[in-house]
Amino acid sequence: MIDLEIILKAEPTLSPNGIELTPTNEKFDADYIQQIKTCIDWLKDKPISRKFNYRSTSYGIKHKIERELDVYIANGCLIAAIIHNDRFRNNIKSGTNSKPKRDRTNTNQRKI
């Protein structure tokens, strides 16, 4: 089950479009919930690396999912799936395209 309350508590400015600079009123409707489930299913078989991939962004990964599954995925739905799966522990504040700032001190960061 997807608990949007927990996801939005982890990332309060998350909208279906991605991480916003300020909270928006745009809600995750049933279609967006299905997109989150699709992303969760896609992510479940992907290995988690000990190294962080600084070249990938959520926007790029969402396009990869769209090409592989021939579906539309909103950027914020992928980010919600990542938070749901606890695959990404950084608090990201970089606009709608989720790409963290490089942190060379934290060796426990994981990539998708």
Secondary structure as UniProt FT lines:
FT   HELIX           4..10
FT   TURN            12..13
FT   STRAND          14..15
FT   TURN            16..17
FT   STRAND          18..19
FT   HELIX           30..43
FT   TURN            44..45
FT   HELIX           58..69
FT   HELIX           75..84
FT   TURN            85..86
FT   TURN            95..96
FT   TURN            104..105
FT   TURN            107..108
//
